[in-house]
Amino acid sequence: MLDMKNILDRFLQAVLSLFPLSPFRETINELGSLPYLGYINWFVPIGDFVKIGSVWLAAIAAYYAWSIIARWIKLIS
């Protein structure tokens, strides 16, 4: 079982190495050094917005995926 995990880890690492690096890395690092960012985040909880948005996006993606599958197997027209 451990060998299979290592094989899967190596495969996924190889696949991820094919993608380019993030173009936003420098911008994100610069934002981390802002002294007042914590105060802004207290009033506007960006982390919570990202969590809610990602769950919403996953739900929409699941809906569209199910819609495509249902059309393929002729459950809906």
N, CA, C and O atoms as a CHARMM CRD file, in Angstrom:
* protein
*
  308
    1    1 MET  N      0.82600  -1.19300   0.00000 PROA 1      0.00000
    2    1 MET  CA     0.00000   0.00000   0.00000 PROA 1      0.00000
    3    1 MET  C      0.87000   1.25700   0.00000 PROA 1      0.00000
    4    1 MET  O      0.54500   2.23900  -0.66700 PROA 1      0.00000
    5    2 LEU  N      1.97000   1.22700   0.74400 PROA 2      0.00000
    6    2 LEU  CA     2.85800   2.37600   0.80200 PROA 2      0.00000
    7    2 LEU  C      3.54300   2.61000  -0.54100 PROA 2      0.00000
    8    2 LEU  O      3.77900   3.75300  -0.93300 PROA 2      0.00000
    9    3 ASP  N      3.86300   1.51900  -1.24700 PROA 3      0.00000
   10    3 ASP  CA     4.47600   1.65700  -2.56500 PROA 3      0.00000
   11    3 ASP  C      3.51900   2.32900  -3.54600 PROA 3      0.00000
   12    3 ASP  O      3.93100   3.16300  -4.35300 PROA 3      0.00000
   13    4 MET  N      2.25500   1.96400  -3.47200 PROA 4      0.00000
   14    4 MET  CA     1.26300   2.56100  -4.36200 PROA 4      0.00000
   15    4 MET  C      1.13500   4.05900  -4.08600 PROA 4      0.00000
   16    4 MET  O      0.99400   4.85900  -5.01100 PROA 4      0.00000
   17    5 LYS  N      1.18400   4.42900  -2.80700 PROA 5      0.00000
   18    5 LYS  CA     1.11400   5.85000  -2.45300 PROA 5      0.00000
   19    5 LYS  C      2.32600   6.59100  -3.00000 PROA 5      0.00000
   20    5 LYS  O      2.18900   7.70000  -3.51800 PROA 5      0.00000
   21    6 ASN  N      3.50400   5.99700  -2.89400 PROA 6      0.00000
   22    6 ASN  CA     4.71100   6.63500  -3.42000 PROA 6      0.00000
   23    6 ASN  C      4.63800   6.79700  -4.93200 PROA 6      0.00000
   24    6 ASN  O      5.04300   7.82600  -5.47300 PROA 6      0.00000
   25    7 ILE  N      4.12200   5.78200  -5.60900 PROA 7      0.00000
   26    7 ILE  CA     3.97600   5.85700  -7.06500 PROA 7      0.00000
   27    7 ILE  C      3.00200   6.96900  -7.43700 PROA 7      0.00000
   28    7 ILE  O      3.25800   7.75100  -8.35200 PROA 7      0.00000
   29    8 LEU  N      1.88200   7.03200  -6.71700 PROA 8      0.00000
   30    8 LEU  CA     0.88800   8.07000  -6.98500 PROA 8      0.00000
   31    8 LEU  C      1.45500   9.45800  -6.69100 PROA 8      0.00000
   32    8 LEU  O      1.22100  10.40000  -7.44900 PROA 8      0.00000
   33    9 ASP  N      2.19500   9.58500  -5.60100 PROA 9      0.00000
   34    9 ASP  CA     2.81700  10.87400  -5.27000 PROA 9      0.00000
   35    9 ASP  C      3.79300  11.31300  -6.35200 PROA 9      0.00000
   36    9 ASP  O      3.80100  12.48000  -6.74500 PROA 9      0.00000
   37   10 ARG  N      4.60600  10.39600  -6.83000 PROA 10     0.00000
   38   10 ARG  CA     5.56800  10.72700  -7.88600 PROA 10     0.00000
   39   10 ARG  C      4.85800  11.11500  -9.17800 PROA 10     0.00000
   40   10 ARG  O      5.26300  12.05700  -9.85900 PROA 10     0.00000
   41   11 PHE  N      3.79800  10.38300  -9.51100 PROA 11     0.00000
   42   11 PHE  CA     3.04900  10.68600 -10.73000 PROA 11     0.00000
   43   11 PHE  C      2.42000  12.07300 -10.64900 PROA 11     0.00000
   44   11 PHE  O      2.51900  12.86200 -11.58800 PROA 11     0.00000
   45   12 LEU  N      1.77400  12.36400  -9.52200 PROA 12     0.00000
   46   12 LEU  CA     1.12900  13.67000  -9.37100 PROA 12     0.00000
   47   12 LEU  C      2.15800  14.79500  -9.33000 PROA 12     0.00000
   48   12 LEU  O      1.90700  15.88800  -9.83700 PROA 12     0.00000
   49   13 GLN  N      3.30900  14.53000  -8.73200 PROA 13     0.00000
   50   13 GLN  CA     4.37300  15.53600  -8.71900 PROA 13     0.00000
   51   13 GLN  C      4.86500  15.81000 -10.13400 PROA 13     0.00000
   52   13 GLN  O      5.15300  16.95400 -10.48700 PROA 13     0.00000
   53   14 ALA  N      4.96300  14.74800 -10.95000 PROA 14     0.00000
   54   14 ALA  CA     5.39500  14.92400 -12.34000 PROA 14     0.00000
   55   14 ALA  C      4.36000  15.71700 -13.13100 PROA 14     0.00000
   56   14 ALA  O      4.71500  16.57000 -13.94500 PROA 14     0.00000
   57   15 VAL  N      3.08200  15.43800 -12.89300 PROA 15     0.00000
   58   15 VAL  CA     2.02300  16.16900 -13.59100 PROA 15     0.00000
   59   15 VAL  C      2.04100  17.63900 -13.17900 PROA 15     0.00000
   60   15 VAL  O      1.92200  18.52200 -14.02800 PROA 15     0.00000
   61   16 LEU  N      2.18900  17.90400 -11.88500 PROA 16     0.00000
   62   16 LEU  CA     2.21000  19.29000 -11.41500 PROA 16     0.00000
   63   16 LEU  C      3.43600  20.04400 -11.90200 PROA 16     0.00000
   64   16 LEU  O      3.38900  21.26500 -12.05400 PROA 16     0.00000
   65   17 SER  N      4.52100  19.34200 -12.14600 PROA 17     0.00000
   66   17 SER  CA     5.72000  20.02500 -12.62800 PROA 17     0.00000
   67   17 SER  C      5.56200  20.50100 -14.07100 PROA 17     0.00000
   68   17 SER  O      6.34500  21.32800 -14.53900 PROA 17     0.00000
   69   18 LEU  N      4.55500  19.98600 -14.77900 PROA 18     0.00000
   70   18 LEU  CA     4.31300  20.41400 -16.14900 PROA 18     0.00000
   71   18 LEU  C      3.63800  21.78700 -16.21400 PROA 18     0.00000
   72   18 LEU  O      3.76700  22.49800 -17.21000 PROA 18     0.00000
   73   19 PHE  N      2.92100  22.15400 -15.15300 PROA 19     0.00000
   74   19 PHE  CA     2.21500  23.42600 -15.12700 PROA 19     0.00000
   75   19 PHE  C      3.18300  24.56600 -14.81200 PROA 19     0.00000
   76   19 PHE  O      4.18500  24.35800 -14.12800 PROA 19     0.00000
   77   20 PRO  N      2.88700  25.76100 -15.30400 PROA 20     0.00000
   78   20 PRO  CA     3.76700  26.90200 -14.99300 PROA 20     0.00000
   79   20 PRO  C      3.58500  27.34800 -13.54500 PROA 20     0.00000
   80   20 PRO  O      2.58300  27.03200 -12.90300 PROA 20     0.00000
   81   21 LEU  N      4.56800  28.08200 -13.04800 PROA 21     0.00000
   82   21 LEU  CA     4.47500  28.62700 -11.69800 PROA 21     0.00000
   83   21 LEU  C      3.45200  29.76000 -11.67700 PROA 21     0.00000
   84   21 LEU  O      3.10000  30.31600 -12.71700 PROA 21     0.00000
   85   22 SER  N      2.98900  30.08500 -10.49400 PROA 22     0.00000
   86   22 SER  CA     1.97900  31.12300 -10.34400 PROA 22     0.00000
   87   22 SER  C      2.54200  32.49800 -10.70400 PROA 22     0.00000
   88   22 SER  O      3.60900  32.87400 -10.21700 PROA 22     0.00000
   89   23 PRO  N      1.83800  33.25200 -11.54900 PROA 23     0.00000
   90   23 PRO  CA     2.30500  34.60500 -11.86300 PROA 23     0.00000
   91   23 PRO  C      2.01900  35.59000 -10.72900 PROA 23     0.00000
   92   23 PRO  O      2.48300  36.72900 -10.77000 PROA 23     0.00000
   93   24 PHE  N      1.26400  35.16300  -9.72500 PROA 24     0.00000
   94   24 PHE  CA     0.87000  36.04800  -8.63600 PROA 24     0.00000
   95   24 PHE  C      1.73500  35.87300  -7.39400 PROA 24     0.00000
   96   24 PHE  O      1.47200  36.50600  -6.37200 PROA 24     0.00000
   97   25 ARG  N      2.75900  35.03000  -7.45800 PROA 25     0.00000
   98   25 ARG  CA     3.57700  34.73000  -6.28000 PROA 25     0.00000
   99   25 ARG  C      4.22600  35.98700  -5.70400 PROA 25     0.00000
  100   25 ARG  O      4.19700  36.18900  -4.49000 PROA 25     0.00000
  101   26 GLU  N      4.80400  36.82600  -6.54300 PROA 26     0.00000
  102   26 GLU  CA     5.46900  38.04200  -6.05400 PROA 26     0.00000
  103   26 GLU  C      4.46900  39.01400  -5.44200 PROA 26     0.00000
  104   26 GLU  O      4.75400  39.64100  -4.42200 PROA 26     0.00000
  105   27 THR  N      3.30300  39.13900  -6.05800 PROA 27     0.00000
  106   27 THR  CA     2.28000  40.05200  -5.54200 PROA 27     0.00000
  107   27 THR  C      1.78200  39.59000  -4.18400 PROA 27     0.00000
  108   27 THR  O      1.59100  40.40800  -3.28400 PROA 27     0.00000
  109   28 ILE  N      1.57200  38.30100  -4.02600 PROA 28     0.00000
  110   28 ILE  CA     1.10100  37.76800  -2.75200 PROA 28     0.00000
  111   28 ILE  C      2.15300  37.96900  -1.67000 PROA 28     0.00000
  112   28 ILE  O      1.81600  38.30900  -0.53600 PROA 28     0.00000
  113   29 ASN  N      3.40800  37.76600  -2.00100 PROA 29     0.00000
  114   29 ASN  CA     4.47700  37.98900  -1.02200 PROA 29     0.00000
  115   29 ASN  C      4.55300  39.45400  -0.60600 PROA 29     0.00000
  116   29 ASN  O      4.81500  39.75000   0.56000 PROA 29     0.00000
  117   30 GLU  N      4.32900  40.37300  -1.54000 PROA 30     0.00000
  118   30 GLU  CA     4.33700  41.79900  -1.20900 PROA 30     0.00000
  119   30 GLU  C      3.15300  42.16500  -0.31900 PROA 30     0.00000
  120   30 GLU  O      3.29300  43.00000   0.57400 PROA 30     0.00000
  121   31 LEU  N      1.99600  41.55800  -0.54700 PROA 31     0.00000
  122   31 LEU  CA     0.83000  41.84700   0.28200 PROA 31     0.00000
  123   31 LEU  C      1.02200  41.36300   1.71000 PROA 31     0.00000
  124   31 LEU  O      0.47800  41.95500   2.64200 PROA 31     0.00000
  125   32 GLY  N      1.78400  40.30400   1.89100 PROA 32     0.00000
  126   32 GLY  CA     2.01500  39.78000   3.22900 PROA 32     0.00000
  127   32 GLY  C      2.80900  40.71400   4.11200 PROA 32     0.00000
  128   32 GLY  O      2.75600  40.59400   5.33600 PROA 32     0.00000
  129   33 SER  N      3.53700  41.63300   3.53300 PROA 33     0.00000
  130   33 SER  CA     4.36100  42.55100   4.32600 PROA 33     0.00000
  131   33 SER  C      3.63600  43.84000   4.69700 PROA 33     0.00000
  132   33 SER  O      4.22300  44.69500   5.36100 PROA 33     0.00000
  133   34 LEU  N      2.38900  44.00600   4.29400 PROA 34     0.00000
  134   34 LEU  CA     1.64200  45.22100   4.62700 PROA 34     0.00000
  135   34 LEU  C      1.24000  45.18400   6.10100 PROA 34     0.00000
  136   34 LEU  O      0.65900  44.19300   6.54400 PROA 34     0.00000
  137   35 PRO  N      1.53200  46.23600   6.87300 PROA 35     0.00000
  138   35 PRO  CA     1.25500  46.20100   8.31000 PROA 35     0.00000
  139   35 PRO  C     -0.23400  46.31100   8.65100 PROA 35     0.00000
  140   35 PRO  O     -0.65500  45.82700   9.70200 PROA 35     0.00000
  141   36 TYR  N     -1.01800  46.92100   7.80700 PROA 36     0.00000
  142   36 TYR  CA    -2.43000  47.14200   8.11100 PROA 36     0.00000
  143   36 TYR  C     -3.33600  46.08500   7.49000 PROA 36     0.00000
  144   36 TYR  O     -4.55800  46.20500   7.57900 PROA 36     0.00000
  145   37 LEU  N     -2.78600  45.07800   6.88000 PROA 37     0.00000
  146   37 LEU  CA    -3.59700  44.05100   6.21900 PROA 37     0.00000
  147   37 LEU  C     -4.46100  43.28200   7.21800 PROA 37     0.00000
  148   37 LEU  O     -5.58900  42.90700   6.89900 PROA 37     0.00000
  149   38 GLY  N     -3.94700  43.04800   8.41200 PROA 38     0.00000
  150   38 GLY  CA    -4.72100  42.34800   9.44200 PROA 38     0.00000
  151   38 GLY  C     -5.96400  43.11900   9.84900 PROA 38     0.00000
  152   38 GLY  O     -7.01100  42.52100  10.09900 PROA 38     0.00000
  153   39 TYR  N     -5.85900  44.44400   9.91800 PROA 39     0.00000
  154   39 TYR  CA    -7.01200  45.26900  10.28600 PROA 39     0.00000
  155   39 TYR  C     -8.07100  45.25600   9.19100 PROA 39     0.00000
  156   39 TYR  O     -9.26800  45.18600   9.47000 PROA 39     0.00000
  157   40 ILE  N     -7.62400  45.32500   7.96000 PROA 40     0.00000
  158   40 ILE  CA    -8.57400  45.25500   6.84300 PROA 40     0.00000
  159   40 ILE  C     -9.26000  43.89500   6.82900 PROA 40     0.00000
  160   40 ILE  O    -10.46300  43.80500   6.58800 PROA 40     0.00000
  161   41 ASN  N     -8.49600  42.84300   7.08500 PROA 41     0.00000
  162   41 ASN  CA    -9.05400  41.49700   7.08500 PROA 41     0.00000
  163   41 ASN  C    -10.04000  41.30500   8.23400 PROA 41     0.00000
  164   41 ASN  O    -10.92700  40.45700   8.14300 PROA 41     0.00000
  165   42 TRP  N     -9.90200  42.07300   9.30900 PROA 42     0.00000
  166   42 TRP  CA   -10.84300  41.97200  10.40900 PROA 42     0.00000
  167   42 TRP  C    -12.20800  42.52400   9.99400 PROA 42     0.00000
  168   42 TRP  O    -13.23900  41.97600  10.38400 PROA 42     0.00000
  169   43 PHE  N    -12.22400  43.60100   9.20800 PROA 43     0.00000
  170   43 PHE  CA   -13.47300  44.19600   8.74100 PROA 43     0.00000
  171   43 PHE  C    -14.03800  43.47000   7.52900 PROA 43     0.00000
  172   43 PHE  O    -15.25400  43.32200   7.40900 PROA 43     0.00000
  173   44 VAL  N    -13.19200  43.02500   6.65000 PROA 44     0.00000
  174   44 VAL  CA   -13.59900  42.32200   5.43100 PROA 44     0.00000
  175   44 VAL  C    -12.91400  40.95200   5.45200 PROA 44     0.00000
  176   44 VAL  O    -11.76400  40.82900   5.03000 PROA 44     0.00000
  177   45 PRO  N    -13.61300  39.92600   5.93900 PROA 45     0.00000
  178   45 PRO  CA   -12.97800  38.60900   6.11100 PROA 45     0.00000
  179   45 PRO  C    -12.75900  37.89100   4.77300 PROA 45     0.00000
  180   45 PRO  O    -13.58400  37.08100   4.35000 PROA 45     0.00000
  181   46 ILE  N    -11.66200  38.19500   4.13300 PROA 46     0.00000
  182   46 ILE  CA   -11.36300  37.64200   2.81300 PROA 46     0.00000
  183   46 ILE  C    -11.26200  36.12000   2.86200 PROA 46     0.00000
  184   46 ILE  O    -11.72600  35.43800   1.94800 PROA 46     0.00000
  185   47 GLY  N    -10.66200  35.58700   3.91900 PROA 47     0.00000
  186   47 GLY  CA   -10.52800  34.13300   4.04300 PROA 47     0.00000
  187   47 GLY  C    -11.87800  33.43500   4.03200 PROA 47     0.00000
  188   47 GLY  O    -12.04200  32.40000   3.38600 PROA 47     0.00000
  189   48 ASP  N    -12.84800  34.00100   4.74800 PROA 48     0.00000
  190   48 ASP  CA   -14.19400  33.43000   4.74800 PROA 48     0.00000
  191   48 ASP  C    -14.84500  33.55000   3.37900 PROA 48     0.00000
  192   48 ASP  O    -15.54200  32.63700   2.93700 PROA 48     0.00000
  193   49 PHE  N    -14.62100  34.67000   2.71100 PROA 49     0.00000
  194   49 PHE  CA   -15.16200  34.84000   1.36200 PROA 49     0.00000
  195   49 PHE  C    -14.61100  33.78600   0.41700 PROA 49     0.00000
  196   49 PHE  O    -15.34300  33.24100  -0.40900 PROA 49     0.00000
  197   50 VAL  N    -13.33400  33.50100   0.53700 PROA 50     0.00000
  198   50 VAL  CA   -12.70800  32.49800  -0.33300 PROA 50     0.00000
  199   50 VAL  C    -13.28100  31.11800  -0.04200 PROA 50     0.00000
  200   50 VAL  O    -13.55600  30.35400  -0.96700 PROA 50     0.00000
  201   51 LYS  N    -13.46500  30.79200   1.23700 PROA 51     0.00000
  202   51 LYS  CA   -14.03800  29.48700   1.59900 PROA 51     0.00000
  203   51 LYS  C    -15.45600  29.34400   1.05900 PROA 51     0.00000
  204   51 LYS  O    -15.79400  28.32300   0.46100 PROA 51     0.00000
  205   52 ILE  N    -16.27400  30.35100   1.26500 PROA 52     0.00000
  206   52 ILE  CA   -17.65600  30.30600   0.78700 PROA 52     0.00000
  207   52 ILE  C    -17.69300  30.24300  -0.73200 PROA 52     0.00000
  208   52 ILE  O    -18.47700  29.48500  -1.30400 PROA 52     0.00000
  209   53 GLY  N    -16.85600  31.02800  -1.38500 PROA 53     0.00000
  210   53 GLY  CA   -16.80900  31.01900  -2.84700 PROA 53     0.00000
  211   53 GLY  C    -16.35500  29.69000  -3.40700 PROA 53     0.00000
  212   53 GLY  O    -16.86600  29.24300  -4.43400 PROA 53     0.00000
  213   54 SER  N    -15.40100  29.04900  -2.74900 PROA 54     0.00000
  214   54 SER  CA   -14.93400  27.75500  -3.25600 PROA 54     0.00000
  215   54 SER  C    -15.98900  26.67700  -3.07500 PROA 54     0.00000
  216   54 SER  O    -16.13400  25.81100  -3.93800 PROA 54     0.00000
  217   55 VAL  N    -16.72700  26.71000  -1.97600 PROA 55     0.00000
  218   55 VAL  CA   -17.81700  25.74800  -1.79000 PROA 55     0.00000
  219   55 VAL  C    -18.91100  25.99500  -2.81400 PROA 55     0.00000
  220   55 VAL  O    -19.45500  25.04600  -3.38000 PROA 55     0.00000
  221   56 TRP  N    -19.24000  27.25600  -3.05900 PROA 56     0.00000
  222   56 TRP  CA   -20.25100  27.59000  -4.05700 PROA 56     0.00000
  223   56 TRP  C    -19.81200  27.12200  -5.43800 PROA 56     0.00000
  224   56 TRP  O    -20.60400  26.54400  -6.18300 PROA 56     0.00000
  225   57 LEU  N    -18.55400  27.37100  -5.78100 PROA 57     0.00000
  226   57 LEU  CA   -18.03300  26.95500  -7.07600 PROA 57     0.00000
  227   57 LEU  C    -18.04800  25.43500  -7.21800 PROA 57     0.00000
  228   57 LEU  O    -18.34800  24.91900  -8.29500 PROA 57     0.00000
  229   58 ALA  N    -17.73000  24.71800  -6.15300 PROA 58     0.00000
  230   58 ALA  CA   -17.77400  23.25300  -6.18900 PROA 58     0.00000
  231   58 ALA  C    -19.20300  22.76300  -6.38700 PROA 58     0.00000
  232   58 ALA  O    -19.43200  21.79600  -7.11400 PROA 58     0.00000
  233   59 ALA  N    -20.16700  23.42400  -5.74500 PROA 59     0.00000
  234   59 ALA  CA   -21.56600  23.03200  -5.91200 PROA 59     0.00000
  235   59 ALA  C    -22.03700  23.27900  -7.34300 PROA 59     0.00000
  236   59 ALA  O    -22.73200  22.43800  -7.91300 PROA 59     0.00000
  237   60 ILE  N    -21.67500  24.40200  -7.92500 PROA 60     0.00000
  238   60 ILE  CA   -22.05000  24.69200  -9.30900 PROA 60     0.00000
  239   60 ILE  C    -21.39200  23.70500 -10.25800 PROA 60     0.00000
  240   60 ILE  O    -22.03000  23.23600 -11.20100 PROA 60     0.00000
  241   61 ALA  N    -20.12500  23.38300 -10.02200 PROA 61     0.00000
  242   61 ALA  CA   -19.42400  22.41100 -10.87000 PROA 61     0.00000
  243   61 ALA  C    -20.07000  21.03700 -10.76800 PROA 61     0.00000
  244   61 ALA  O    -20.20900  20.34200 -11.77500 PROA 61     0.00000
  245   62 ALA  N    -20.46900  20.63600  -9.55800 PROA 62     0.00000
  246   62 ALA  CA   -21.14100  19.34600  -9.38800 PROA 62     0.00000
  247   62 ALA  C    -22.48400  19.34100 -10.11200 PROA 62     0.00000
  248   62 ALA  O    -22.85300  18.34000 -10.72600 PROA 62     0.00000
  249   63 TYR  N    -23.21300  20.44900 -10.04400 PROA 63     0.00000
  250   63 TYR  CA   -24.49300  20.54400 -10.74400 PROA 63     0.00000
  251   63 TYR  C    -24.30700  20.38900 -12.25200 PROA 63     0.00000
  252   63 TYR  O    -25.02200  19.61900 -12.89300 PROA 63     0.00000
  253   64 TYR  N    -23.34900  21.12100 -12.81400 PROA 64     0.00000
  254   64 TYR  CA   -23.11900  21.02800 -14.25200 PROA 64     0.00000
  255   64 TYR  C    -22.60300  19.64900 -14.65100 PROA 64     0.00000
  256   64 TYR  O    -22.97300  19.12900 -15.70400 PROA 64     0.00000
  257   65 ALA  N    -21.75800  19.06000 -13.82400 PROA 65     0.00000
  258   65 ALA  CA   -21.26600  17.70700 -14.12200 PROA 65     0.00000
  259   65 ALA  C    -22.42200  16.71800 -14.11600 PROA 65     0.00000
  260   65 ALA  O    -22.52300  15.88100 -15.01300 PROA 65     0.00000
  261   66 TRP  N    -23.30000  16.80500 -13.11000 PROA 66     0.00000
  262   66 TRP  CA   -24.44700  15.90500 -13.05700 PROA 66     0.00000
  263   66 TRP  C    -25.38300  16.16100 -14.23800 PROA 66     0.00000
  264   66 TRP  O    -25.94100  15.21500 -14.79400 PROA 66     0.00000
  265   67 SER  N    -25.56000  17.40500 -14.62300 PROA 67     0.00000
  266   67 SER  CA   -26.41100  17.73200 -15.76100 PROA 67     0.00000
  267   67 SER  C    -25.87500  17.10500 -17.04300 PROA 67     0.00000
  268   67 SER  O    -26.64800  16.56900 -17.83800 PROA 67     0.00000
  269   68 ILE  N    -24.57300  17.16500 -17.25200 PROA 68     0.00000
  270   68 ILE  CA   -23.97500  16.55900 -18.45000 PROA 68     0.00000
  271   68 ILE  C    -24.11800  15.04900 -18.41500 PROA 68     0.00000
  272   68 ILE  O    -24.45900  14.43200 -19.42500 PROA 68     0.00000
  273   69 ILE  N    -23.86000  14.44900 -17.25900 PROA 69     0.00000
  274   69 ILE  CA   -23.99300  12.98700 -17.14000 PROA 69     0.00000
  275   69 ILE  C    -25.43600  12.56400 -17.35900 PROA 69     0.00000
  276   69 ILE  O    -25.69100  11.56400 -18.03000 PROA 69     0.00000
  277   70 ALA  N    -26.38400  13.31000 -16.80200 PROA 70     0.00000
  278   70 ALA  CA   -27.79900  12.97300 -16.96800 PROA 70     0.00000
  279   70 ALA  C    -28.22400  13.08500 -18.42600 PROA 70     0.00000
  280   70 ALA  O    -29.04400  12.29100 -18.88800 PROA 70     0.00000
  281   71 ARG  N    -27.68900  14.04300 -19.15200 PROA 71     0.00000
  282   71 ARG  CA   -28.01000  14.14200 -20.57700 PROA 71     0.00000
  283   71 ARG  C    -27.41300  12.97800 -21.35200 PROA 71     0.00000
  284   71 ARG  O    -28.03500  12.46100 -22.28000 PROA 71     0.00000
  285   72 TRP  N    -26.21500  12.56700 -20.97300 PROA 72     0.00000
  286   72 TRP  CA   -25.58200  11.44900 -21.66900 PROA 72     0.00000
  287   72 TRP  C    -26.36400  10.15600 -21.48200 PROA 72     0.00000
  288   72 TRP  O    -26.46100   9.35400 -22.41000 PROA 72     0.00000
  289   73 ILE  N    -26.92200   9.94600 -20.29600 PROA 73     0.00000
  290   73 ILE  CA   -27.66700   8.70000 -20.07200 PROA 73     0.00000
  291   73 ILE  C    -29.16900   8.90400 -20.26200 PROA 73     0.00000
  292   73 ILE  O    -29.97400   8.04700 -19.89500 PROA 73     0.00000
  293   74 LYS  N    -29.53600  10.04600 -20.83900 PROA 74     0.00000
  294   74 LYS  CA   -30.91200  10.36000 -21.24900 PROA 74     0.00000
  295   74 LYS  C    -31.89900  10.41200 -20.07800 PROA 74     0.00000
  296   74 LYS  O    -33.05300  10.01000 -20.22500 PROA 74     0.00000
  297   75 LEU  N    -31.45500  10.90000 -18.92300 PROA 75     0.00000
  298   75 LEU  CA   -32.37900  11.10300 -17.81800 PROA 75     0.00000
  299   75 LEU  C    -33.15900  12.40100 -17.98500 PROA 75     0.00000
  300   75 LEU  O    -34.31300  12.50400 -17.57000 PROA 75     0.00000
  301   76 ILE  N    -32.50800  13.39900 -18.60300 PROA 76     0.00000
  302   76 ILE  CA   -33.17800  14.66600 -18.88000 PROA 76     0.00000
  303   76 ILE  C    -32.94900  15.01300 -20.34000 PROA 76     0.00000
  304   76 ILE  O    -32.04100  14.49100 -20.98700 PROA 76     0.00000
  305   77 SER  N    -33.79200  15.90700 -20.84500 PROA 77     0.00000
  306   77 SER  CA   -33.63500  16.27200 -22.26100 PROA 77     0.00000
  307   77 SER  C    -33.11300  17.67500 -22.41500 PROA 77     0.00000
  308   77 SER  O    -32.92200  18.14300 -23.53700 PROA 77     0.00000
